[in-house]
Amino acid sequence: MTLRLKTLLAALGLLVTLLACAYQTRVTTHYNPADYYLKNDYAVFYRSTQLYFSQHNIYLTADIFYKAKHQLYKLSQPNANMNPPLLTLLILWLGKFSFFTSLYIWQGLSIIAGIAGVYLLQKTQGVKTFFNAQTLTLATVFLYYYPSFVNFRTGQIGLFVFLGMTVLWWLSRRRKEIAAGILLGVLLNIKLFLGLFILFFIVQRRWRLLLYCFGTLLLIFLITLLVFGAQVYQGFYQSLQGAAWFSPNWNASVYGYLFRFIDALGHGKPVALLMLWLRISYGVISLLTLAILIKLAWPKEQQQARQYFDLSFCFTLSACLFLSPLGWNYYFPMLLIAIYTILRLAPRFSKPLLIYGLTWLSVTLSACTSYLIKTPQKGGVFYSLTWGSKDFYALFFLMLTLILLSSPLNQKSSLPVAAAAAKFRRFTYPLIILFTLLPAGIYGSCLAHYFYGK
């Protein structure tokens, strides 16, 4: 098969995927528009813009009459927006459109952000053009990856965060301190759990980057204060205080894992002693994770600096979800940076099969839906510690793989950097497909139930 034919087939596959996404959006929004408006995650962001235009606090409850599909809806429920005010400021222009028009634009931009992130990762390996078989295929596979698909379907922000973190990684590993610092400040104003990167860059002694980061944080704080008023941050704090859904299986954090366990033991009503055990266990695990992060991020000798920077950056990225009580699985697309780094560095280490196996296990667990297994004891202890925590285990295995790769004992000096890079370019294409083929087959059979079985 010629290279041109491979590229055409890959482009056709991506086109079919994009058409399928568009068709899915059209069907679900037409099937029950009122329910979609009230329950879709993007609707929460959109309602914040409507609250602003009606001169209300963007985080509080207000009665808003909204017309869509020739029907009049009345919104009178708390707006569960848990994102800082900057996100609402950035999407105010979308609030000028009707909800469904705004949703279609948001989803289109979300897909573009995801594909752009994949292309940027490819560029780090010397790929100069987007229109080649490998990049097009990886973009298609990325869109089929279950957390990516959930981001698109629910209108979440995960694909934008993925692009932002990919750009931050690309800038910071090239010592572009000003641009990286400004971008980090913007990202922290969109997702607070990324604040762990402040510790990462402190350990790395990147003082100039941090200076621009804190300057950006201050500037954005003043701008949002000017636009929304002082009461907006009080509303944001109250919104965060209302977060109580730690037990759902799409919470991949260690706090969610422990909470599911005590929630099952207490039959949905955790007792004080179990909550004390949760706080102590969570604190101990958090301190241990931070200690590992500091050890991995500590500056290394120059000839290995970039390799260890990539590994420690990816560990910090994973730790953000691992330690945050709100580490949902729809942020998993940004972990593609870690998967890419692992596959690139694995040939240089003494046990590549172990690394590939752990990576495959992590991707497989995260790519499967919870609907694959049904049990009458869905809230029981066994379910909570096994399939109900599959995303936690996916995250744990990925972090374990990064730790193993960071160990000097596992390095194989017989394979130089150039040879490892060549081997990566040769085997990335089939490996990514292999890592996704089984998960795609597993969760593909569950999609009909996911969309229409509720």
N, C-alpha and C positions, 0 to 999 in steps of 0.2 A: 504494500500500500504506500503510495507516494505521500510526501509531506503535505502537499497541497490538498489531497483528498482527506487526510486526517484532520487538517484544519477546517475544511468545509463541514465534515461530519461533527466535529466538536462545536462549531458555530451553530449548526442545526440543532444539536442537543441543547445548547444554551437558549436558543430561540424558543424551542418547544417548552422548556422550563418556564421562561418568562410568560408565555401565553397561558400556561397552566395556572400560574400565580394570578394572572389577571382574571381568568375565568373563575377561579375559586373566590376571589374577592367579589366579583359580580354576583355569583350565585348566593353567597352567604349574606351580602347586604340586601339583596332583593328578597330573600327568603323570610327574614324577620327584621326589618329596618329599625323598628323601635327598640327591640331587644339589643341589637347591635350597637345602637347609640348609647344605651344605658350601661352596657357591660363591657364594651370594647375598651382596652387600655388607652388607646389614642383618644377616645372620647373624654377621658379624664383630663388630658392635656388641652383638648379643644374647649372643654367647659371652663377651664381657667381663663382662656382668652375671652370667652363670653362674659364671665364674671367681671373681668377687667373693663370691658366695653360698657357694661351696665353699672360701673363704678362701685363694685363690691370687692371685698378681699378675695383674692384668687384661690384661697385655701378654705373658704368657709361656705356655708350653705346659703343658697338664695333661690328664689323662684324665678325660673327663666322659661319663657314660652318659646318653643323652637319648632319650626315647620320644616318637614322633610317628607318627600314622597307624597305630597298633598295631604299630609296628616299633621295635626298640631300636638306637640308633646309639651308636657309641663315637668320641669325638673325641680324637685324640692328635696334633694337628698345631699348629705355631706359629700364634698368633692375630695376624693381620696388621692390627691396629688402629693406624692412624697418626693418630688424633685425640687431643688432650689429654684428661686424666682427667675434665674437666668434662662431656663428652658422656656418658660412662658414668654419672656421677652423676645427670645429668638423666633418663636412661632406666632407672634401676634399677627403677622401678615397672613398666615393661614386662617386665622379667625375671621377674616373678611369674606371668606368663601362659605358656601353651605357646608354642612358637616361632611357629607359624602364626597363632594368635590375635594374638600380639604384632606379627607382620608386618602383618596386616590393619589393626590400629589405627595402626601407624606410617605405612602407605601412605595411609590415610584422612587423617591429620593432615598428611601431606606435600602432598596435593592441596589441602586447606583453606589451607595456608600459601601455596601458589602462587597460588591465586585471590585470597586476601587481599592479596598483593603487587600483583597487577594492579589490584585495586580502589583501593588506596592511590595508585597512579600516576594513576589516573583522577581521584581526588579533587584532586590537585594542579592539574587543569585545570578545576575547578569542578563536576565531576559529584557530585551530592548523594546519589544512590541507586544501589544495586548493580543493581537490576532495571530496567535500560534496555538497549536493543538493542546499543548500542556496547560497553558493559562486558561483557555476557554473551558477545558474539561474540569479543571480545579474550581473555576467559578461556578460551573453547573453543580458539581458535587457539594460545594459549600452551600448553595441555595437549597439542596435536598437535605442537608444536615438538619436534624429535627429542631434544635434550638434556633437555628436561623429561620426555619420555616415558621416556627411559633412567633418569632419577632415580627415577621411579615403579616401573619394572620391576625395577631392581636394589636398590631400597630405600636409595638413597643420600640424602645430607643436603642436596643442592644447593638444593631448593625452600625449605627452612628458612633457608638462608643468604641466598637471594634475598629472602625476607620481612625478615630481619634487616637486610640492607643497604638495602632500600627504606625501612625505618623510620629507620635511621641517616641516610640522605640527607634524609628529610623533616624530621627533628629538627634536624640541623645547619644546614640552609639557613634555618631559622627561629630560629637562635641559641638553641636549647634546650640549653644547655651541659651542665647536670647530667645530664639524661636521655640525651643523646647520648654523653657520656663514659662513663657506666655501661654503656650498650649496647655501645659499642666495646670496653670491657674484657671483656664477656661473649663477644662475637664473636671476639676474639683468643684466648680460651681454648677456642674450638671449632675455628677455622681459623687456623693460624699465618701463612699467607701474606698475610692481611689486615693484617699488621703494617706494611705500606707506608703505611697511613693515619696512622700516628704521624708519619712524615715530612711527610705532606700537611698535618696540622693544626699541626705545628711551623712550616712555611712560612706557613701562614695566621695564625699567632700566636694560636691559640685555647688559651691557657694554662689557663683554668679547665676546659675540656673535657678536656684532657690530664691535669690533676690528678685528676679523678674517674676517668678511664680507668686511671691507674696505681694509684689506690686500690682500684679494682675488681679489677685484676689481682692485687694483693697479697692482698686478702681471699679471692678464689677459690683462690689458691695455698695459703693457710693451711687453708681448708676441705677441699680435696682431700687435703692432707697429713694432716689429722686423720682423714678417712674411710678413705683407702686406705693410709696409711703412707708412710714416706720412700722405700721401694723402688719406688714406683709410677713416679717420674720417671726412675729408672734403667731400668726396663722400657720406658718411653716412648722414651727415647733409643735404646735397643737396637732398638726397633721401627723408628724412623726410619732407623737405620743399615742396616737390612735392605732398604730401598727400592732396587730395582735395575731396575724396569720403566720406563725412560725412553724406550725406542724405540717403543712401541705408537703407532699413529696417533691414538689418542684423547688423547695428550699434546699440548696446544696451545702449550706454552711454547717459548721460543726455545732453551732448553737441550735440550728433546726434539727440536726440529727439527735442531739441530747433531748431536745424538747419533745420530739416525737416519741422517744422512749418513755419519758416520765408521763407524757400525755396518755400513752397506752396503759401504763401501769395504774394511773389514777382514773381511768375510764373517762377521760375528757376533762377531769377536774383535778389538776395537779395540786397536791398537798404541800404545805409549807416546807416540810423536811426534804421532799424531792426537789423543790425549787432551790433550796439552799445547796443541795448536792449539785444541781445544774450550774449554779453560779460559780461554785468552787472548781468544778471540773472544767468549765469553760475558761475560767481565769488561768488555770494551770496549763491547759492546752494552748491558750493564746500566748502565754509567756514563752513556752517551748517553741512555738512557731516563729515568734519574733526573734528568739535567740538564733534559730537556724537561718532566718533571713539576714541578720546582721553578719553571721559568719560567712554566708555565701556572697553577700554584697561587699565585704571588706576588700579594698583595692588589692589587686594581684600584680605580679610582675608584668612588665610591658608586653612581652611576647605572647602572653596568654590573656591579656586584659580583655580583649573583645569577646573571646569565648566565654569567660566567666561573667562578663557583663551581661551577655545574652541570657545565660542560665539564671543568674540572680534576678534579672529584670522579669523573666517569665515566672520565676518562683514568687516574686512579689505580686505579680498580676494574679496568680492563682490564689495567693494568700489573702488578697483583697476579698475574694468571694468566700474563701474558707472561713475567715474570721468575722465577716460582716453578718449580723443576724438576718439581713435582708439579701443574702447572696442567692438570688433566683437563677434558675438554669437558663433563662433567656439571655443572660449575659455571657453564656458559654462561647458564642462565636468569637469573642476576643481571645479565647484560649487557643485559637488557631495559630497565633504567634508562637505559643509554647510548643505546639505539635510540630510546627515547621522547624523550629530550632532543634527539637529533639531528633527529628529525622535527618537533619543536616549534620548533626554532631555524632550521631550513633555510630557511623562507620569508623570513627576515630577511637572507639573504646573497645575494651577487651571482650565484652559480653553483649554484642549488638542484638542477638536474638532475644535476650531478656528485655532489652530496651524496646524492641519492636513489639514484643508480646504485651508488655505493660501498657504501651501506647494504644495498641489495638483494643485491649480490654477497656481502657478509659473511653475511647471514642465510641465503642459499641454500647457501653452502658448509657452514655449520655445521648446517643442517637435513638434509643428505644423509647417508646411511649409507656406510660404507666398502665395504659389500657391492655397491654399485652397479657398481663396476668390478672385474673379476677379471682377474688376469694371472699367468702362470706365473712371472714375475720379481717377485713381490710384495715381496720383500725387496731388490730391486735399487736402484741409485742413482737411476735415473729415477723409479721409483715413490716412493721416499722423499722426493724433492724436489718431487713434483707431488701426485698424489692422496693419497698417504700422509701429506701434511702439510696437508690441506685445512683442518683446524681452526686450524692456525697462521696460514694465510693469512686466514681469516675474522677472527681476532683482530687481525692486522696491518692489514687494511683498515679495521676499526672504529676502531683507534687513529689511523690516518691521517686518517680523516674528522673525528675530534675535533680533531686538530691544525689541519686546514684551517678548521674552524669557529671556532677560537680566534684566527685571524689577523685583525688589524684591517683588513688590505687587502681582505678578502673581505666586509666588512660593507656592507649596502645601507641607507643612511640613509633612503631614501624610504619604507620600510615601518616604521611605528612599532610599538612593543611590542604595543599593544592589537590592531592589525590583524593582526599576526603570530599572536597567540593565537587570534583568530577564524578565521583561515585554517587553523590547526592543527586546531581542533575540527571544521572542515568537511571536511577531507581525511584526517584520521587513520584514520577507519573504512575507507574503500576502500584506502588505502595499506597498512595492516597486512595486509589480506586479500590484496592483490596481492603483497606481499613474502613471503607464506606459501603462496600457492596453488601455485606451481611447486615449491618444496621439498617440500610435502606430497604432491604427485603423484609426485615422484621417489622419496622414501623409502617412500611407502606400498606400492609394489610390492615392496619389499625386506623388509617386516615378517615375512612368512611364513618366509622363509629365516632371518631373525634369530632367530625363536623356535623353529623346528622343524628347521632345516637343519643344525644342528651335530651 
